[in-house]
Amino acid sequence: MNMSRTRDTRERLVVIGGDAAGMSAASQARRLKGPDELEIVAFERGHFTSYSACGIPYWVGGDVTEPDQLIARTPEEHRERDIDLRMRTEVMEIDVDRQRVRARDLESGAESWTSYDKLVIATGARPIRPEMPGVDAPGVHGVQTLDDGQALIDTLAHTRGRKAVVVGAGYIGVEMAEALINRGYEVTVVNRGGEPMSTLDPDMGRLVHEAMEGLGITMVDDAAVTKVLTGEDGRVRAVATENAEYPADVVVLGIGVRPETTLAKAAGLPLGSHGGLLTDLAMRVRGHENIWAGGDCVEVLDLVSGQERHIALGTHANKHGQVIGTGVGGGYATFPGVVGTAVSKVCDLEIARTGLREKDARRVGLQFVSVTIESTSRAGYYPGASLMTVKMLAERRTGRLLGVQIVGREGAGKRVDIAAVALTAGMTVEQMTALDLGYAPPFSPVWDPVLVAARKAAAKVRAS
């Protein structure tokens, strides 16, 4: 029993992490239980809370002019809701046996222990920063938090040259390439994969490659950066692969992220194969009734493959927080899982996917058919119609939809939501052909591109 409870009959909730999952959980718990029932203490090591990390590339690129536009709720607003939010304070240790955490004030260096009755771990993810010479040189940036975004913007403001190298060509990489193009930089993207966007199949990634080159971005595939070269002033001047050097006045690491579970691992909490915390459907950490976890530090169930996976998205984090806060507040809610939906853009190119890629389906032993079609975003005769490519995977015997990928211009990306709903519902491609979707020439051809792909996939399933 916590000795601190002898002076206070309230339960205490401690939240580690002040962004989407953590503060959504705290806010939902506060809605369900007032300050006389539940004390809430939250720790955040950065300068900002409840912000949109997904919006950082658009802030860097100038589409969003102020960081405040990305903040949903300030520390002061959280405190007005009787949440004891302690900024610039990093939790250094979780003592599960004694139900307490050790935190350090990053300004003063002072440390103290805080006991808890209930604990929420929302430590997020950390950018992958490869171990290589020069990676910590001035001018090399990872971009995960608003503090990271501000540091990059400061570098761009004081850098004389106009050459940028983005390392990695996933969602972060292509979005940062766009941001730097918008800033007037000459951009080179160095990608160790065969095509950009490894979340797509290679044939769809090739479309992204061609479109990015058409936007003036230099694409270097099948190349791993081995070191960052610096000048006499110690700042970055180039990145090197085994075969070439690429001049750079600024380098952005867009390699991806890993769950930030250092604290959880040290505390002996269960982690999955991707390094994320494992929870039940109520987002409780497995084997621990009074500890919850959510956001980018957890693994979640993939409803299509039936396996755990790590997906770092704000949409999931906010849902996790709602579920956790409901549980902490005495209610019941669950997070059933995901189908792996994501959408992005680079300049006017829209890129979307949901469900399984071909290699995902093979890995879990599924037999499948795949089809690829080209169609238009609007009726072909209506002004502004643009081409899009849709790829669809279906299970060979049953016709169950397994995945969809879309690459195109305006009006392409959000069509993936049709497939996301169909995947969640477990629909077959035959059933999808009868979906009653909205139609008018400014919005779609008579047969929506997703349904054209479904028709072709259904025919292939019948013939297989």
C-alpha positions as CSV (number, residue, x, y, z in Angstrom):
1,M,0.0,0.0,0.0
2,N,1.2,3.5,-0.8
3,M,2.2,5.3,2.4
4,S,1.2,8.6,0.8
5,R,-2.5,7.5,0.9
6,T,-2.4,8.0,4.8
7,R,-2.6,11.7,4.2
8,D,-5.0,11.7,1.2
9,T,-7.9,9.4,0.6
10,R,-8.0,10.2,-3.1
11,E,-6.6,7.9,-5.7
12,R,-3.6,9.2,-7.6
13,L,-3.1,8.7,-11.4
14,V,0.4,9.3,-12.7
15,V,0.8,9.9,-16.5
16,I,4.2,9.7,-18.2
17,G,4.0,11.7,-21.4
18,G,2.1,14.9,-22.1
19,D,1.1,14.5,-25.7
20,A,-1.8,12.8,-27.4
21,A,-2.3,9.5,-25.6
22,G,-1.2,10.7,-22.2
23,M,-3.2,13.9,-22.0
24,S,-6.3,12.4,-23.7
25,A,-6.2,9.7,-21.0
26,A,-5.8,12.3,-18.2
27,S,-8.6,14.5,-19.7
28,Q,-11.0,11.6,-20.1
29,A,-10.3,10.4,-16.5
30,R,-10.9,13.9,-15.2
31,R,-14.3,14.0,-17.0
32,L,-15.3,10.8,-15.2
33,K,-13.8,11.6,-11.8
34,G,-13.6,14.9,-10.2
35,P,-10.6,16.3,-8.2
36,D,-12.1,15.1,-4.9
37,E,-11.9,11.5,-6.1
38,L,-8.9,11.4,-8.4
39,E,-5.6,13.3,-8.2
40,I,-3.8,13.5,-11.6
41,V,-0.1,14.1,-11.9
42,A,1.4,14.2,-15.4
43,F,5.1,14.5,-16.4
44,E,6.3,15.9,-19.7
45,R,10.0,16.4,-20.5
46,G,9.4,18.8,-23.4
47,H,8.2,22.4,-23.8
48,F,4.8,21.5,-25.3
49,T,1.7,19.4,-24.7
50,S,-1.1,17.9,-26.7
51,Y,0.3,18.8,-30.1
52,S,0.1,17.4,-33.6
53,A,3.4,15.8,-34.4
54,C,1.9,15.0,-37.8
55,G,1.7,18.7,-38.6
56,I,5.4,19.4,-38.0
57,P,6.5,18.9,-41.7
58,Y,3.8,21.5,-42.7
59,W,5.1,23.9,-40.1
60,V,8.7,23.4,-41.4
61,G,7.5,23.9,-45.0
62,G,5.6,27.1,-44.2
63,D,2.0,25.9,-44.7
64,V,1.5,26.3,-40.9
65,T,3.0,29.6,-39.8
66,E,3.1,29.2,-36.0
67,P,3.7,26.2,-33.7
68,D,0.8,27.3,-31.6
69,Q,-1.5,26.3,-34.4
70,L,-0.4,22.7,-33.8
71,I,-1.2,22.7,-30.1
72,A,-4.7,21.4,-29.1
73,R,-4.4,22.3,-25.4
74,T,-1.7,24.2,-23.5
75,P,-0.2,23.2,-20.1
76,E,-2.2,26.0,-18.6
77,E,-5.5,24.7,-20.0
78,H,-4.7,21.2,-18.6
79,R,-4.0,22.7,-15.2
80,E,-7.3,24.6,-15.3
81,R,-8.9,21.1,-15.4
82,D,-7.2,20.2,-12.1
83,I,-4.4,18.2,-13.8
84,D,-1.0,18.7,-12.1
85,L,1.1,18.9,-15.2
86,R,4.8,19.2,-14.6
87,M,6.6,20.4,-17.7
88,R,10.3,19.9,-18.5
89,T,10.3,17.0,-16.0
90,E,11.5,13.6,-17.2
91,V,10.6,10.3,-15.5
92,M,13.8,8.4,-15.0
93,E,12.5,5.2,-13.4
94,I,9.4,3.2,-12.7
95,D,9.3,1.2,-9.5
96,V,6.5,-1.2,-10.2
97,D,6.8,-3.1,-6.8
98,R,6.4,0.1,-4.7
99,Q,4.1,1.9,-7.2
100,R,6.1,5.0,-7.7
101,V,8.1,6.9,-10.3
102,R,11.3,8.9,-10.0
103,A,11.3,12.2,-11.9
104,R,14.0,14.8,-12.6
105,D,13.3,18.5,-13.2
106,L,15.4,19.2,-16.3
107,E,15.9,22.9,-15.3
108,S,17.1,22.4,-11.7
109,G,18.3,18.8,-11.8
110,A,16.3,18.0,-8.7
111,E,14.8,14.5,-8.4
112,S,11.9,13.2,-6.4
113,W,9.7,10.1,-6.1
114,T,5.9,10.3,-6.8
115,S,3.7,7.4,-5.8
116,Y,0.7,6.2,-7.8
117,D,-2.4,4.1,-7.6
118,K,-2.8,4.0,-11.3
119,L,-0.1,4.6,-14.0
120,V,-0.4,5.5,-17.6
121,I,2.7,5.1,-19.8
122,A,2.6,7.3,-22.9
123,T,6.2,7.8,-23.7
124,G,5.7,7.9,-27.5
125,A,8.4,6.9,-30.0
126,R,11.9,8.1,-30.8
127,P,13.4,8.8,-34.3
128,I,15.7,6.1,-35.5
129,R,19.2,7.7,-35.4
130,P,21.7,5.3,-36.9
131,E,25.1,5.0,-35.2
132,M,27.6,6.4,-37.8
133,P,30.3,9.0,-37.8
134,G,29.1,12.6,-37.8
135,V,25.4,11.8,-37.1
136,D,25.4,14.2,-34.1
137,A,27.0,17.1,-36.0
138,P,25.2,20.5,-36.1
139,G,22.9,20.6,-39.0
140,V,21.7,17.0,-38.7
141,H,18.1,16.7,-37.4
142,G,15.6,14.1,-36.4
143,V,12.0,15.4,-36.4
144,Q,9.6,13.9,-33.8
145,T,8.6,16.7,-31.4
146,L,7.8,20.4,-31.6
147,D,11.2,21.0,-30.0
148,D,12.8,19.1,-32.9
149,G,10.7,21.1,-35.4
150,Q,11.8,24.4,-33.9
151,A,15.5,23.3,-33.9
152,L,15.3,22.5,-37.7
153,I,13.5,25.7,-38.5
154,D,16.3,27.6,-36.6
155,T,18.9,25.8,-38.6
156,L,17.2,26.6,-41.9
157,A,17.0,30.2,-40.9
158,H,20.7,30.5,-40.3
159,T,22.0,28.2,-43.1
160,R,23.5,30.0,-46.1
161,G,23.6,27.1,-48.5
162,R,20.5,25.6,-50.1
163,K,21.3,21.9,-50.4
164,A,19.4,19.4,-48.2
165,V,19.6,15.7,-47.9
166,V,16.8,13.6,-46.4
167,V,17.9,10.2,-45.2
168,G,15.0,7.7,-45.6
169,A,12.0,7.7,-47.9
170,G,9.1,6.6,-45.7
171,Y,6.3,8.9,-44.6
172,I,8.5,11.2,-42.6
173,G,11.1,11.3,-45.4
174,V,8.8,12.2,-48.2
175,E,6.9,14.8,-46.1
176,M,10.2,16.4,-45.1
177,A,11.3,16.4,-48.7
178,E,8.2,18.4,-49.6
179,A,8.8,20.8,-46.7
180,L,12.4,21.5,-47.9
181,I,11.3,21.9,-51.5
182,N,8.8,24.5,-50.3
183,R,11.6,26.2,-48.5
184,G,13.5,26.6,-51.7
185,Y,16.1,23.9,-51.1
186,E,17.7,21.5,-53.6
187,V,16.6,18.1,-52.1
188,T,18.2,14.7,-52.4
189,V,16.5,11.7,-50.8
190,V,18.8,8.8,-50.0
191,N,16.9,5.6,-49.5
192,R,18.3,2.2,-48.6
193,G,15.3,0.5,-50.1
194,G,14.7,-0.2,-53.8
195,E,11.8,2.3,-54.0
196,P,10.5,5.0,-51.7
197,M,7.6,4.3,-49.4
198,S,8.4,0.8,-48.2
199,T,4.8,0.7,-46.8
200,L,3.8,0.2,-50.4
201,D,4.5,-2.7,-52.8
202,P,7.6,-1.9,-55.0
203,D,5.4,-1.4,-58.1
204,M,3.4,1.3,-56.4
205,G,6.6,2.7,-54.8
206,R,8.0,3.1,-58.3
207,L,5.1,5.5,-59.1
208,V,6.1,7.6,-56.1
209,H,9.7,7.6,-57.2
210,E,8.8,8.9,-60.7
211,A,6.5,11.5,-59.3
212,M,9.1,12.8,-56.8
213,E,11.7,13.1,-59.5
214,G,9.2,15.0,-61.6
215,L,9.0,17.5,-58.7
216,G,12.7,18.1,-58.9
217,I,13.7,15.9,-56.0
218,T,16.8,13.8,-56.6
219,M,16.1,10.2,-55.6
220,V,18.9,7.8,-54.7
221,D,17.6,4.3,-54.0
222,D,19.4,1.1,-52.9
223,A,21.9,3.3,-51.0
224,A,22.7,3.3,-47.3
225,V,24.3,6.4,-45.7
226,T,27.5,5.3,-44.0
227,K,28.7,8.6,-42.5
228,V,28.0,12.3,-42.2
229,L,30.9,14.5,-43.4
230,T,31.7,17.7,-41.6
231,G,33.6,20.9,-42.5
232,E,36.2,22.7,-40.6
233,D,33.5,24.4,-38.5
234,G,32.2,21.0,-37.4
235,R,28.9,21.4,-39.3
236,V,27.5,19.0,-41.8
237,R,28.8,19.4,-45.3
238,A,27.7,16.1,-47.0
239,V,26.5,12.6,-46.5
240,A,28.4,9.6,-47.8
241,T,27.3,6.2,-49.1
242,E,29.6,3.4,-50.1
243,N,29.7,4.8,-53.7
244,A,29.1,8.5,-53.5
245,E,28.9,11.8,-51.6
246,Y,26.0,14.1,-51.6
247,P,26.6,17.8,-50.5
248,A,24.3,19.0,-47.7
249,D,23.9,22.2,-45.7
250,V,21.2,20.4,-43.7
251,V,20.4,16.7,-43.2
252,V,17.0,15.4,-42.0
253,L,16.7,11.9,-40.7
254,G,13.5,10.4,-42.0
255,I,14.3,6.8,-41.3
256,G,11.3,6.1,-39.1
257,V,10.7,5.7,-35.4
258,R,10.9,3.0,-32.7
259,P,8.7,2.7,-29.5
260,E,10.3,4.6,-26.6
261,T,10.1,1.9,-24.0
262,T,13.4,2.3,-22.2
263,L,11.6,2.9,-18.9
264,A,9.1,0.1,-19.4
265,K,11.9,-2.4,-20.3
266,A,13.9,-1.4,-17.2
267,A,10.8,-1.9,-15.1
268,G,10.3,-5.4,-16.5
269,L,7.1,-4.7,-18.3
270,P,6.2,-6.9,-21.3
271,L,7.4,-5.9,-24.7
272,G,6.5,-7.3,-28.2
273,S,8.7,-8.3,-31.1
274,H,8.7,-4.6,-32.4
275,G,9.8,-3.3,-29.0
276,G,6.4,-1.8,-28.0
277,L,4.5,-2.4,-24.8
278,L,1.9,-5.2,-24.9
279,T,-1.6,-4.4,-23.7
280,D,-5.0,-6.0,-23.6
281,L,-8.1,-4.6,-25.4
282,A,-8.6,-2.1,-22.6
283,M,-5.0,-0.9,-23.1
284,R,-3.9,-2.3,-19.7
285,V,-0.3,-3.5,-19.8
286,R,-0.5,-7.3,-19.7
287,G,-0.2,-8.7,-16.3
288,H,-0.6,-5.4,-14.5
289,E,-4.1,-4.3,-13.4
290,N,-3.1,-0.8,-12.5
291,I,-0.8,0.1,-15.4
292,W,-2.1,1.3,-18.8
293,A,-0.1,2.2,-22.0
294,G,-1.0,3.9,-25.2
295,G,0.2,5.8,-28.2
296,D,3.4,5.3,-30.1
297,C,5.0,3.2,-27.3
298,V,2.6,0.2,-27.7
299,E,2.0,-2.6,-30.2
300,V,-1.6,-3.1,-31.4
301,L,-3.5,-5.9,-33.1
302,D,-3.6,-5.9,-36.9
303,L,-7.2,-7.0,-37.6
304,V,-6.3,-8.3,-41.1
305,S,-3.2,-10.4,-40.3
306,G,-4.1,-11.2,-36.7
307,Q,-0.6,-10.2,-35.5
308,E,0.8,-7.5,-33.3
309,R,2.4,-4.5,-35.1
310,H,3.8,-1.0,-34.2
311,I,2.1,1.9,-35.9
312,A,2.9,5.5,-34.8
313,L,-0.1,7.6,-35.6
314,G,-1.9,10.4,-33.7
315,T,-5.3,8.9,-34.6
316,H,-4.5,5.8,-32.7
317,A,-2.9,7.6,-29.8
318,N,-6.0,9.8,-29.2
319,K,-8.2,6.7,-29.3
320,H,-5.9,4.9,-26.9
321,G,-6.1,7.8,-24.5
322,Q,-9.9,7.8,-24.6
323,V,-10.0,4.1,-23.8
324,I,-7.4,4.4,-21.1
325,G,-9.1,7.4,-19.4
326,T,-12.4,5.6,-19.5
327,G,-10.9,2.6,-17.7
328,V,-9.0,4.7,-15.2
329,G,-12.3,6.6,-14.5
330,G,-14.2,3.4,-13.7
331,G,-15.9,2.8,-17.1
332,Y,-15.3,0.2,-19.8
333,A,-13.9,0.7,-23.3
334,T,-11.7,-1.2,-25.7
335,F,-9.4,-0.6,-28.6
336,P,-10.0,-3.6,-30.9
337,G,-7.1,-3.0,-33.3
338,V,-6.2,-1.4,-36.6
339,V,-6.1,-2.2,-40.3
340,G,-3.0,-0.2,-41.0
341,T,-4.5,2.9,-42.8
342,A,-2.1,5.8,-43.7
343,V,-2.2,8.6,-46.1
344,S,0.4,11.2,-47.0
345,K,1.4,13.6,-49.8
346,V,4.5,15.0,-51.4
347,C,3.6,18.3,-53.1
348,D,0.5,17.4,-55.2
349,L,1.1,13.6,-55.1
350,E,-1.2,11.7,-52.7
351,I,-0.1,8.3,-51.3
352,A,-2.4,6.0,-49.3
353,R,-2.5,2.4,-48.1
354,T,-4.5,0.2,-45.8
355,G,-4.3,-3.5,-45.0
356,L,-1.6,-5.8,-46.2
357,R,1.1,-5.5,-48.8
358,E,2.0,-8.6,-50.9
359,K,5.0,-9.5,-48.6
360,D,2.8,-9.1,-45.5
361,A,0.2,-11.5,-46.9
362,R,3.0,-14.0,-47.8
363,R,4.5,-13.7,-44.3
364,V,1.3,-14.7,-42.6
365,G,0.7,-17.6,-45.1
366,L,-2.2,-16.1,-47.1
367,Q,-2.9,-17.1,-50.7
368,F,-4.0,-14.0,-52.6
369,V,-4.7,-12.4,-55.9
370,S,-3.7,-8.8,-56.8
371,V,-5.0,-6.4,-59.4
372,T,-3.9,-2.9,-60.4
373,I,-6.1,-0.4,-62.3
374,E,-5.9,3.1,-63.5
375,S,-8.8,5.4,-63.3
376,T,-9.7,9.1,-62.8
377,S,-10.6,11.1,-59.7
378,R,-13.7,12.6,-61.5
379,A,-15.7,11.9,-64.5
380,G,-13.3,12.0,-67.4
381,Y,-15.1,14.8,-69.1
382,Y,-15.2,17.0,-66.0
383,P,-12.5,19.6,-65.7
384,G,-9.7,18.8,-63.3
385,A,-9.9,15.0,-63.6
386,S,-6.6,13.4,-62.8
387,L,-5.2,9.8,-63.0
388,M,-4.9,7.6,-60.0
389,T,-3.5,4.0,-59.7
390,V,-5.3,1.6,-57.3
391,K,-3.8,-1.8,-56.3
392,M,-6.0,-4.3,-54.5
393,L,-5.2,-7.6,-52.8
394,A,-7.9,-10.2,-52.0
395,E,-7.7,-13.7,-50.4
396,R,-7.7,-16.3,-53.2
397,R,-10.3,-18.7,-51.9
398,T,-12.7,-16.4,-50.0
399,G,-12.3,-13.1,-51.8
400,R,-11.8,-11.3,-48.5
401,L,-10.3,-7.9,-49.0
402,L,-6.7,-7.9,-47.8
403,G,-5.3,-4.5,-48.8
404,V,-5.4,-1.4,-51.0
405,Q,-2.8,1.0,-52.1
406,I,-3.5,4.3,-54.0
407,V,-1.2,6.7,-55.7
408,G,-2.6,9.8,-57.5
409,R,-3.3,13.5,-57.5
410,E,-6.1,15.4,-55.9
411,G,-9.0,13.3,-54.7
412,A,-6.9,10.0,-54.6
413,G,-5.7,9.7,-51.1
414,K,-8.8,9.8,-48.9
415,R,-10.5,7.1,-51.1
416,V,-8.5,4.6,-49.1
417,D,-11.1,5.1,-46.3
418,I,-13.6,3.1,-48.4
419,A,-11.2,0.2,-48.2
420,A,-10.4,0.8,-44.5
421,V,-14.1,0.4,-43.6
422,A,-14.4,-2.7,-45.8
423,L,-11.4,-4.2,-44.2
424,T,-12.7,-3.5,-40.7
425,A,-16.0,-5.1,-41.6
426,G,-14.3,-8.1,-43.1
427,M,-16.0,-7.6,-46.5
428,T,-15.2,-9.5,-49.7
429,V,-14.3,-7.8,-52.9
430,E,-17.5,-9.1,-54.4
431,Q,-19.5,-7.4,-51.6
432,M,-17.6,-4.2,-52.2
433,T,-18.8,-4.0,-55.8
434,A,-22.3,-3.3,-54.5
435,L,-21.3,-0.5,-52.1
436,D,-23.6,2.6,-52.5
437,L,-21.0,5.3,-52.8
438,G,-21.7,8.9,-53.5
439,Y,-21.5,9.9,-57.2
440,A,-21.5,13.1,-59.2
441,P,-19.2,14.0,-62.1
442,P,-17.2,16.6,-60.0
443,F,-16.3,13.9,-57.4
444,S,-16.1,10.5,-59.2
445,P,-16.6,8.5,-62.3
446,V,-19.8,6.4,-62.3
447,W,-17.7,3.5,-61.1
448,D,-15.4,4.8,-58.3
449,P,-11.8,3.7,-58.8
450,V,-11.9,1.6,-55.7
451,L,-14.9,-0.2,-57.0
452,V,-13.3,-0.7,-60.4
453,A,-10.4,-2.5,-58.6
454,A,-12.9,-4.5,-56.5
455,R,-14.7,-5.7,-59.7
456,K,-11.5,-6.7,-61.3
457,A,-10.3,-8.5,-58.1
458,A,-13.7,-10.3,-57.7
459,A,-13.4,-11.6,-61.3
460,K,-9.8,-12.8,-60.6
461,V,-11.0,-14.6,-57.4
462,R,-13.8,-16.3,-59.4
463,A,-11.3,-17.4,-62.0
464,S,-8.7,-18.7,-59.6
